[in-house]
Every structure is written in C-alpha cells, then in structure tokens.
Amino acid sequence: MTTVEPHAESVCEQNQHGYVQDKDRYLNRMKRIEGQARGIQRMIEDDTYCIDVLTQISAITSALENVALGLLKDHLAHCLADAVREGGQIGADKLEEASAAIARLVRS
C-alpha cells in the first residue's frame, strides 16, 4: 500500500472541495440511498423473497457507484487539476492519492 507524504495544504484540503457546487444533489442522493438501505432491512425483517432483496441491494450498489464516480470526476476536475497546476510535490501527491482512490473503487 502506498502512502502519500504530508505536504502543504492544497486548495481542496482547505474545505474548497470540487463537489461543493453539487453538495445538495449528493446529499439528497445519499438520503435516498439511506432510505433504500432501511427498506432492505425491513424486507429482511419481513422475510421478503431473496431475489427481491438482492435486486434492491444491486440498486443501492449502483447508486453508490454513481455517487463515487461523480465525486471522483469532481475531484479530478477540481482538486487534482489545481494541484497539478501548483506543480511540485503537491501535484505528485494528489496524483498518487487519486490513483489510490481509483484503485480502491475498481477493487470494490
């Protein structure tokens, strides 16, 4: 596992994240996903047919993947791009950080 060395704070680490313009949309989507998860819990409590539960789990998985991809896109377009423009170690660290995040997403 690769670790990123500590460095001076970049713009994104100062709470100016790339997703800030879409924050409400992300929050609303996560609230819907939370509701879906509670619905699956009720389905299991009610002994709902396995395939129906699995279908809902698949829907949540897809929804979470879409949120993750959106956040990744925002991160690449904003945080990574800003760090690369700054150059030096900050840019290299942010590139390594993004690569590690992509690897985690691919493995999940």
N, C-alpha and C positions, 0 to 999 in steps of 0.2 A: 504494500500500500504506500502510495506516495503522499508525503505531507508537504504543504505549502509553507514556506518560511514566513515568519512575521515580517511585515513591511509597513511603510507609512500608509495611512488610511486613504483609500481612493474615494471618489465621489459616491459610489454605491454603499460604501461602508459608513457613510455619514448620513444614512437614512434618506437618500435620494434614489431609491430603487427604480429600476426600469419599469416595473409594473404599476407604479403609483397612479398613472392615468387610468388604469383598468382595475384598480383596487376594489371598487364596489362590485364590478362584474365578477371578479374572482371570489369575493366574499359571498355573494349571492349563490354562485355555483357551489361553493363548499357547504353552504347551508342546505342546499338541495341534496347534496351527497350525504350529508349528515342525516337528513330525513330518510333517505333511501336506506341507510345503514340501520336506522331504528326500525324501518319497515321489514327488513330482513330478519332482525331479531324477533319481531312479532310473528313473522312467518314460521320461524323455527319453533317458537313457543306454541304456535297453533298447529304444529305438525303438518305444515304445508308440504306438498309433493316436492321431492328432492330437485327435480328438473326445474321447477318454477323458482326455487331458491337459488339454484345455480345460475339461472337466467338473470336474476336480479344482481347477483354477485358480479356477473360478467358486465352488466350495465354500469355498476359502480366502478369497476376496474377501468373500463373505457373512459368514464367521466374523469377519474383521477389522472389517467394518462393524458387526457386533453388539457387539463389544468397544468400538469407538469410541462407539457410541450409548449404551452403558451408562456409560462413563466421562463422556460429556457430560452424561447425566442426573444422575449423582452430582455432577459439578461444579456444575451449575445449582442443584441442591437444597442443596448444602452451601456451596461456596466463594462462588458468586455471591450466594446468599441472605445469607450472613454479611456480605459486602462491602456489599451494598445496605443492610442494617441499620446498618452503620457509617456509611454515607452519604458525602457529600462526594466528593472526588476518587477515593478508593479504590473506592467503588461505581461511579462513572462509568468508571474504568479497567477494572474487572473486567467490566462490561457490554460495553465495547468489545472487550476480549480475547475474551469468549465469542462475540460476533458474528463476529469474525475467524475463530475456530476453526470455527464453524458454516459460514461461507463456504468455508473450505478443505475441509471434509467434503463439502459439496454439489458442489464442483468436481471432487472425486476420483472 
